[in-house]
Amino acid sequence: MKQTALLVVDIQTGTLAPLIGKEKLLENVNELIGHFHQKKLPVIFIKKVGYGELSSKLQRGANDLVVSKVQMNTFKSSDFQLLVADHKLDDFVVVGLMSNACVQSTCKGALAENYSVTLIEDAHDSVIKPMRTIWNKKLSDLGVTTKTTKEYLEQ
């Protein structure tokens, strides 16, 4: 049986500040966090060094995990790799910032490690607005499953 975790990538003070339309993004992300909490599945917050603290608008739980990274691809973090092994994770749902940087790189990293990965189409974003749509298509073409928040929650 697959062990699924939600990866909340780089929703930090420094990445969220310049984003237009952040309210809907945060609403979708928090809905997914709530779903994972309800199902007692791991929620892992990823922090890119140098981009501030995790946003206080995220609905973090006491048992949620936090991992810092320096590279765009979360799977390059040795701390993250240890966490994946410790929790026997093999399926990832990805949300966060920025679509054209850490989100796409983390999705590709999951694929390169032969993990299942689902990108939530409306729960990642970029300051360059077309990037979300572009990366939804590109990553889908590479083998990433893409679903909207609603589609994921209703499955």
N, CA, C and O of each residue as an XYZ file, in Angstrom:
620
protein
N       0.837     -1.189      0.000
C       0.000      0.000      0.000
C       0.877      1.246      0.000
O       1.871      1.321      0.722
N       0.503      2.200     -0.802
C       1.281      3.431     -0.903
C       1.151      4.268      0.365
O       0.076      4.363      0.958
N       2.263      4.869      0.766
C       2.251      5.804      1.886
C       2.412      7.206      1.295
O       3.474      7.565      0.787
N       1.343      7.979      1.372
C       1.275      9.286      0.731
C       1.568     10.406      1.717
O       1.152     10.355      2.875
N       2.290     11.419      1.245
C       2.551     12.622      2.046
C       2.256     13.854      1.198
O       2.434     13.850     -0.020
N       1.803     14.901      1.868
C       1.610     16.199      1.218
C       2.874     17.011      1.397
O       3.332     17.213      2.521
N       3.445     17.481      0.288
C       4.616     18.363      0.331
C       4.162     19.793      0.070
O       3.659     20.102     -1.010
N       4.337     20.654      1.051
C       3.989     22.065      0.928
C       5.316     22.796      0.704
O       6.082     23.024      1.640
N       5.566     23.154     -0.545
C       6.876     23.643     -0.963
C       6.972     25.168     -0.897
O       6.261     25.879     -1.607
N       7.849     25.649     -0.045
C       8.305     27.047     -0.024
C       7.206     28.102      0.093
O       7.323     29.169     -0.509
N       6.159     27.838      0.839
C       5.168     28.891      1.092
C       5.660     29.642      2.320
O       5.279     29.356      3.455
N       6.522     30.615      2.044
C       7.263     31.347      3.060
C       7.018     32.844      2.927
O       6.473     33.305      1.925
N       7.419     33.589      3.929
C       7.194     35.039      3.908
C       7.804     35.684      2.665
O       7.189     36.562      2.060
N       8.987     35.265      2.284
C       9.669     35.875      1.143
C       9.129     35.473     -0.213
O       9.258     36.230     -1.175
N       8.524     34.294     -0.313
C       7.984     33.849     -1.608
C       6.527     34.273     -1.767
O       6.063     34.499     -2.884
N       5.815     34.379     -0.665
C       4.396     34.711     -0.713
C       4.159     36.206     -0.922
O       3.188     36.597     -1.569
N       5.040     37.036     -0.377
C       4.843     38.493     -0.408
C       4.561     39.056     -1.808
O       3.606     39.818     -1.957
N       5.345     38.716     -2.838
C       5.102     39.323     -4.156
C       3.984     38.671     -4.971
O       3.677     39.127     -6.073
N       3.379     37.618     -4.444
C       2.412     36.844     -5.212
C       1.052     37.532     -5.267
O       0.500     37.913     -4.234
N       0.522     37.687     -6.463
C      -0.829     38.225     -6.653
C      -1.800     37.044     -6.638
O      -1.531     36.009     -7.249
N      -2.924     37.197     -5.943
C      -3.919     36.125     -5.887
C      -3.592     35.052     -4.868
O      -4.036     33.912     -5.007
N      -2.826     35.396     -3.852
C      -2.384     34.406     -2.869
C      -3.510     33.857     -2.004
O      -3.371     32.771     -1.441
N      -4.623     34.579     -1.882
C      -5.718     34.142     -1.013
C      -6.296     32.805     -1.490
O      -6.495     31.902     -0.677
N      -6.564     32.665     -2.772
C      -7.130     31.422     -3.315
C      -6.113     30.283     -3.208
O      -6.479     29.152     -2.890
N      -4.860     30.576     -3.469
C      -3.805     29.569     -3.329
C      -3.792     29.046     -1.888
O      -3.809     27.835     -1.665
N      -3.762     29.948     -0.925
C      -3.721     29.551      0.487
C      -4.975     28.776      0.889
O      -4.897     27.825      1.666
N      -6.115     29.177      0.366
C      -7.365     28.462      0.650
C      -7.273     27.011      0.173
O      -7.628     26.089      0.907
N      -6.794     26.815     -1.058
C      -6.667     25.462     -1.609
C      -5.641     24.644     -0.830
O      -5.888     23.483     -0.502
N      -4.490     25.248     -0.534
C      -3.439     24.544      0.204
C      -3.955     24.142      1.588
O      -3.757     23.005      2.017
N      -4.608     25.057      2.280
C      -5.117     24.751      3.619
C      -6.219     23.695      3.595
O      -6.349     22.909      4.534
N      -7.006     23.676      2.530
C      -8.020     22.626      2.384
C      -7.347     21.253      2.276
O      -7.802     20.279      2.875
N      -6.269     21.195      1.512
C      -5.528     19.945      1.356
C      -4.832     19.548      2.657
O      -4.814     18.372      3.019
N      -4.263     20.523      3.355
C      -3.628     20.239      4.651
C      -4.669     19.642      5.598
O      -4.399     18.645      6.269
N      -5.848     20.244      5.654
C      -6.918     19.742      6.504
C      -7.305     18.311      6.152
O      -7.540     17.486      7.035
N      -7.368     18.027      4.870
C      -7.692     16.675      4.389
C      -6.637     15.677      4.866
O      -6.979     14.604      5.363
N      -5.376     16.020      4.721
C      -4.291     15.121      5.141
C      -4.298     14.940      6.658
O      -4.062     13.836      7.149
N      -4.566     16.010      7.403
C      -4.674     15.894      8.860
C      -5.805     14.949      9.237
O      -5.647     14.087     10.102
N      -6.941     15.117      8.585
C      -8.120     14.284      8.877
C      -7.827     12.803      8.614
O      -8.262     11.933      9.368
N      -7.089     12.532      7.541
C      -6.752     11.152      7.175
C      -5.526     10.634      7.935
O      -5.113      9.488      7.759
N      -4.952     11.496      8.784
C      -3.749     11.157      9.565
C      -2.573     10.767      8.660
O      -1.817      9.840      8.951
N      -2.450     11.507      7.556
C      -1.338     11.321      6.626
C      -0.316     12.440      6.842
O      -0.687     13.541      7.246
N       0.955     12.174      6.579
C       1.987     13.177      6.837
C       1.864     14.425      5.957
O       1.574     14.355      4.762
N       2.097     15.563      6.606
C       2.210     16.852      5.920
C       3.634     17.336      6.179
O       4.066     17.452      7.325
N       4.350     17.615      5.097
C       5.743     18.037      5.214
C       5.874     19.435      4.608
O       5.607     19.645      3.425
N       6.286     20.375      5.438
C       6.521     21.737      4.982
C       7.988     21.860      4.603
O       8.882     21.535      5.384
N       8.214     22.336      3.386
C       9.568     22.508      2.865
C       9.903     23.994      2.908
O       9.117     24.832      2.466
N      11.073     24.308      3.444
C      11.532     25.700      3.543
C      12.828     25.866      2.774
O      13.808     25.171      3.044
N      12.838     26.780      1.818
C      14.076     27.089      1.101
C      14.857     28.105      1.926
O      14.343     29.168      2.275
N      16.082     27.768      2.224
C      16.936     28.647      3.021
C      17.037     30.008      2.345
O      17.284     30.099      1.143
N      16.844     31.062      3.128
C      16.982     32.423      2.621
C      15.677     33.086      2.215
O      15.686     34.238      1.780
N      14.559     32.391      2.345
C      13.275     32.945      1.910
C      12.302     33.192      3.064
O      11.096     33.309      2.852
N      12.828     33.269      4.271
C      12.003     33.610      5.419
C      11.333     32.408      6.053
O      11.599     31.257      5.708
N      10.455     32.718      6.989
C       9.735     31.686      7.730
C       8.549     31.166      6.929
O       8.101     31.799      5.973
N       8.051     30.010      7.335
C       6.819     29.503      6.741
C       5.716     30.516      7.009
O       5.697     31.150      8.064
N       4.804     30.670      6.070
C       3.718     31.634      6.225
C       2.850     31.262      7.429
O       2.516     30.096      7.638
N       2.500     32.266      8.200
C       1.624     32.055      9.358
C       0.193     31.756      8.911
O      -0.644     31.378      9.731
N      -0.091     31.921      7.628
C      -1.432     31.657      7.099
C      -1.655     30.177      6.799
O      -2.764     29.771      6.452
N      -0.603     29.374      6.933
C      -0.726     27.929      6.721
C      -1.275     27.276      7.981
O      -0.885     27.640      9.090
N      -2.170     26.321      7.817
C      -2.784     25.641      8.961
C      -1.933     24.444      9.379
O      -2.241     23.293      9.072
N      -0.860     24.761     10.088
C       0.082     23.722     10.500
C      -0.414     22.988     11.732
O      -0.995     23.580     12.642
N      -0.171     21.686     11.738
C      -0.533     20.857     12.873
C       0.695     20.524     13.709
O       1.829     20.670     13.252
N       0.459     20.076     14.930
C       1.545     19.776     15.873
C       2.468     18.664     15.366
O       3.657     18.654     15.683
N       1.929     17.732     14.583
C       2.735     16.596     14.116
C       3.319     16.794     12.722
O       3.985     15.902     12.195
N       3.073     17.964     12.119
C       3.609     18.218     10.785
C       5.130     18.333     10.852
O       5.699     18.750     11.861
N       5.754     17.959      9.772
C       7.214     17.961      9.688
C       7.680     19.172      8.881
O       6.979     19.644      7.986
N       8.874     19.663      9.211
C       9.463     20.786      8.491
C      10.876     20.391      8.088
O      11.655     19.909      8.910
N      11.199     20.600      6.816
C      12.528     20.302      6.293
C      13.049     21.532      5.562
O      12.340     22.131      4.754
N      14.293     21.905      5.851
C      14.940     22.997      5.123
C      15.750     22.417      3.979
O      16.245     21.292      4.046
N      15.872     23.218      2.923
C      16.658     22.788      1.763
C      17.380     23.980      1.181
O      17.009     25.126      1.436
N      18.410     23.716      0.402
C      19.132     24.794     -0.281
C      18.941     24.732     -1.791
O      19.053     25.757     -2.463
N      18.658     23.559     -2.336
C      18.451     23.413     -3.774
C      16.955     23.463     -4.106
O      16.107     23.289     -3.230
N      16.651     23.702     -5.373
C      15.245     23.755     -5.782
C      14.548     22.414     -5.605
O      13.403     22.364     -5.154
N      15.224     21.331     -5.955
C      14.654     19.985     -5.881
C      14.719     19.488     -4.438
O      15.799     19.215     -3.914
N      13.562     19.376     -3.809
C      13.477     18.906     -2.424
C      14.141     17.545     -2.254
O      14.692     17.260     -1.191
N      14.099     16.707     -3.276
C      14.667     15.355     -3.190
C      16.190     15.356     -3.126
O      16.785     14.302     -2.898
N      16.836     16.496     -3.318
C      18.294     16.613     -3.175
C      18.705     16.850     -1.722
O      19.891     16.789     -1.398
N      17.735     17.120     -0.844
C      18.021     17.380      0.569
C      18.241     16.059      1.304
O      17.377     15.183      1.278
N      19.390     15.915      1.958
C      19.654     14.683      2.701
C      18.687     14.550      3.883
O      18.292     13.435      4.225
N      18.302     15.659      4.510
C      17.322     15.608      5.598
C      15.979     15.079      5.084
O      15.314     14.287      5.752
N      15.596     15.529      3.891
C      14.340     15.058      3.303
C      14.431     13.569      2.971
O      13.489     12.816      3.220
N      15.548     13.151      2.416
C      15.732     11.737      2.067
C      15.619     10.841      3.305
O      15.033      9.760      3.243
N      16.175     11.292      4.416
C      16.072     10.534      5.672
C      14.620     10.444      6.133
O      14.161      9.390      6.572
N      13.918     11.545      6.030
C      12.508     11.587      6.422
C      11.677     10.630      5.563
O      10.821      9.911      6.077
N      11.933     10.625      4.266
C      11.229      9.728      3.343
C      11.476      8.271      3.739
O      10.547      7.464      3.769
N      12.726      7.943      4.040
C      13.062      6.570      4.433
C      12.426      6.216      5.785
O      11.850      5.139      5.937
N      12.529      7.112      6.753
C      11.980      6.857      8.094
C      10.470      6.615      8.061
O       9.959      5.765      8.789
N       9.765      7.358      7.223
C       8.302      7.265      7.161
C       7.810      6.340      6.041
O       6.608      6.178      5.828
N       8.780      5.737      5.331
C       8.457      4.807      4.232
C       7.482      5.429      3.227
O       6.482      4.821      2.847
N       7.801      6.652      2.811
C       6.955      7.383      1.869
C       7.295      6.979      0.438
O       8.461      6.772      0.103
N       6.273      6.869     -0.398
C       6.528      6.540     -1.806
C       5.547      7.208     -2.761
O       5.531      6.918     -3.957
N       4.731      8.105     -2.217
C       3.719      8.786     -3.028
C       3.601     10.212     -2.490
O       3.411     10.416     -1.291
N       3.712     11.188     -3.378
C       3.747     12.576     -2.934
C       2.713     13.421     -3.667
O       2.515     13.290     -4.875
N       2.061     14.288     -2.905
C       1.151     15.285     -3.454
C       1.854     16.618     -3.237
O       2.223     16.954     -2.112
N       2.040     17.382     -4.323
C       2.855     18.594     -4.265
C       1.997     19.840     -4.466
O       1.168     19.916     -5.373
N       2.227     20.814     -3.582
C       1.628     22.143     -3.673
C       2.721     23.147     -3.306
O       3.728     22.774     -2.705
N       2.528     24.422     -3.665
C       3.483     25.419     -3.194
C       3.924     26.438     -4.210
O       3.224     26.733     -5.178
N       5.120     26.977     -3.963
C       5.696     28.054     -4.753
C       7.138     27.702     -5.127
O       7.792     26.964     -4.390
N       7.601     28.162     -6.146
C       7.094     28.755     -7.358
C       6.963     27.664     -8.422
O       7.787     26.753     -8.504
N       5.926     27.775     -9.223
C       5.627     26.762    -10.242
C       6.819     26.469    -11.137
O       7.106     25.311    -11.438
N       7.512     27.522    -11.561
C       8.587     27.403    -12.539
C       9.944     27.130    -11.897
O      10.949     27.042    -12.602
N       9.988     26.995    -10.580
C      11.262     26.777     -9.902
C      11.161     25.529     -9.017
O      11.260     24.407     -9.514
N      10.968     25.720     -7.733
C      11.019     24.599     -6.783
C       9.893     23.587     -6.958
O      10.108     22.399     -6.719
N       8.705     24.016     -7.365
C       7.601     23.072     -7.540
C       7.908     22.111     -8.686
O       7.824     20.895     -8.513
N       8.260     22.642     -9.845
C       8.535     21.753    -10.977
C       9.775     20.901    -10.719
O       9.816     19.732    -11.105
N      10.778     21.474    -10.075
C      12.006     20.741     -9.794
C      11.751     19.596     -8.811
O      12.312     18.510     -8.966
N      10.917     19.831     -7.812
C      10.573     18.790     -6.842
C       9.752     17.683     -7.503
O       9.973     16.503     -7.228
N       8.817     18.049     -8.363
C       8.044     17.028     -9.096
C       8.959     16.166     -9.953
O       8.830     14.942     -9.968
N       9.875     16.799    -10.663
C      10.826     16.045    -11.483
C      11.728     15.176    -10.616
O      12.080     14.060    -10.997
N      12.102     15.696     -9.443
C      12.927     14.930     -8.515
C      12.222     13.672     -8.037
O      12.843     12.615     -7.919
N      10.920     13.781     -7.761
C      10.132     12.619     -7.345
C      10.101     11.576     -8.466
O      10.281     10.383     -8.219
N       9.873     12.033     -9.688
C       9.852     11.110    -10.834
C      11.204     10.429    -11.009
O      11.264      9.227    -11.269
N      12.288     11.187    -10.870
C      13.631     10.635    -11.045
C      13.935      9.546    -10.021
O      14.733      8.645    -10.278
N      13.289      9.639     -8.858
C      13.477      8.629     -7.795
C      12.420      7.513     -7.886
O      12.328      6.658     -7.005
N      11.631      7.541     -8.961
C      10.580      6.539     -9.205
C       9.458      6.559     -8.178
O       8.880      5.517     -7.868
N       9.148      7.733     -7.651
C       8.008      7.894     -6.760
C       6.797      8.342     -7.563
O       6.931      8.962     -8.619
N       5.618      8.022     -7.051
C       4.384      8.560     -7.627
C       4.278     10.006     -7.165
O       4.588     10.325     -6.017
N       3.840     10.872     -8.063
C       3.686     12.274     -7.686
C       2.443     12.851     -8.351
O       2.193     12.661     -9.541
N       1.672     13.566     -7.527
C       0.488     14.280     -7.995
C       0.711     15.755     -7.736
O       1.035     16.149     -6.615
N       0.543     16.566     -8.755
C       0.639     18.015     -8.635
C      -0.783     18.566     -8.608
O      -1.585     18.283     -9.497
N      -1.084     19.353     -7.584
C      -2.413     19.954     -7.497
C      -2.403     21.237     -8.324
O      -1.774     22.230     -7.957
N      -3.111     21.190     -9.443
C      -3.066     22.235    -10.474
C      -3.336     23.645     -9.964
O      -2.739     24.609    -10.443
N      -4.236     23.764     -8.994
C      -4.634     25.088     -8.516
C      -4.112     25.380     -7.104
O      -4.628     26.258     -6.413
N      -3.084     24.634     -6.688
C      -2.492     24.852     -5.366
C      -0.979     25.050     -5.463
O      -0.239     24.763     -4.521
N      -0.544     25.537     -6.601
C       0.836     26.019     -6.756
C       0.743     27.259     -7.628
O      -0.231     27.436     -8.360
N       1.746     28.113     -7.553
C       1.662     29.360     -8.319
C       3.049     29.973     -8.481
O       4.045     29.476     -7.954
N       3.070     31.056     -9.221
C       4.306     31.782     -9.516
C       3.976     33.254     -9.665
O       2.830     33.611     -9.937
N       4.972     34.109     -9.489
C       4.746     35.534     -9.747
C       4.544     35.766    -11.237
O       3.936     36.761    -11.630
N       5.040     34.870    -12.063
C       4.819     34.928    -13.508
C       3.609     34.032    -13.777
O       3.747     32.815    -13.893
N       2.431     34.635    -13.874
C       1.165     33.899    -13.856
C       1.032     32.754    -14.863
O       0.492     31.713    -14.489
N       1.485     32.876    -16.110
C       1.304     31.743    -17.040
C       2.090     30.487    -16.641
O       1.819     29.402    -17.156
N       3.049     30.623    -15.740
C       3.903     29.484    -15.383
C       3.114     28.308    -14.803
O       3.448     27.150    -15.056
N       2.077     28.601    -14.033
C       1.309     27.502    -13.434
C       0.722     26.613    -14.532
O       0.879     25.393    -14.494
N       0.061     27.211    -15.491
C      -0.558     26.448    -16.581
C       0.500     25.739    -17.419
O       0.328     24.577    -17.787
N       1.585     26.429    -17.718
C       2.668     25.839    -18.520
C       3.220     24.593    -17.820
O       3.395     23.548    -18.447
N       3.495     24.716    -16.506
C       4.098     23.581    -15.796
C       3.093     22.468    -15.516
O       3.482     21.302    -15.442
N       1.823     22.794    -15.361
C       0.818     21.731    -15.248
C       0.898     20.825    -16.476
O       0.890     19.600    -16.352
N       0.975     21.431    -17.656
C       1.022     20.675    -18.906
C       2.346     19.927    -19.057
O       2.357     18.733    -19.354
N       3.472     20.638    -18.849
C       4.787     20.004    -19.021
C       4.968     18.815    -18.080
O       5.443     17.757    -18.494
N       4.588     18.991    -16.808
C       4.775     17.916    -15.840
C       3.824     16.753    -16.095
O       4.186     15.594    -15.892
N       2.625     17.058    -16.534
C       1.680     16.007    -16.911
C       2.264     15.174    -18.054
O       2.170     13.947    -18.047
N       2.862     15.846    -19.030
C       3.482     15.148    -20.164
C       4.636     14.245    -19.721
O       4.932     13.247    -20.379
N       5.294     14.599    -18.594
C       6.414     13.803    -18.081
C       5.971     12.629    -17.211
O       6.778     11.763    -16.874
N       4.675     12.600    -16.844
C       4.181     11.485    -16.038
C       3.651     11.859    -14.665
O       3.253     10.985    -13.895
N       3.641     13.141    -14.351
C       3.065     13.597    -13.094
C       1.544     13.591    -13.246
O       1.020     14.049    -14.261
N       0.841     13.078    -12.247
C      -0.618     13.146    -12.243
C      -1.007     14.568    -11.848
O      -0.471     15.104    -10.878
N      -1.922     15.182    -12.579
C      -2.379     16.526    -12.221
C      -3.872     16.479    -11.935
O      -4.651     15.885    -12.681
N      -4.250     17.120    -10.836
C      -5.654     17.209    -10.436
C      -5.890     18.560     -9.795
O      -4.967     19.174     -9.260
N      -7.125     19.020     -9.850
C      -7.478     20.226     -9.106
C      -7.663     19.843     -7.636
O      -7.749     18.661     -7.301
N      -7.721     20.840     -6.773
C      -7.974     20.587     -5.352
C      -9.267     19.797     -5.199
O      -9.311     18.799     -4.480
N     -10.318     20.244     -5.876
C     -11.635     19.595     -5.781
C     -11.557     18.138     -6.248
O     -12.075     17.241     -5.582
N     -10.910     17.907     -7.385
C     -10.785     16.544     -7.900
C     -10.042     15.642     -6.902
O     -10.437     14.500     -6.670
N      -8.976     16.167     -6.326
C      -8.199     15.368     -5.376
C      -9.025     15.036     -4.126
O      -9.023     13.897     -3.660
N      -9.716     16.021     -3.600
C     -10.477     15.817     -2.373
C     -11.670     14.890     -2.580
O     -12.110     14.231     -1.637
N     -12.192     14.832     -3.786
C     -13.375     14.005     -4.067
C     -13.020     12.571     -4.481
O     -13.919     11.748     -4.654
N     -11.762     12.264     -4.639
C     -11.398     10.915     -5.097
C     -11.557      9.865     -4.011
O     -11.289      8.687     -4.247
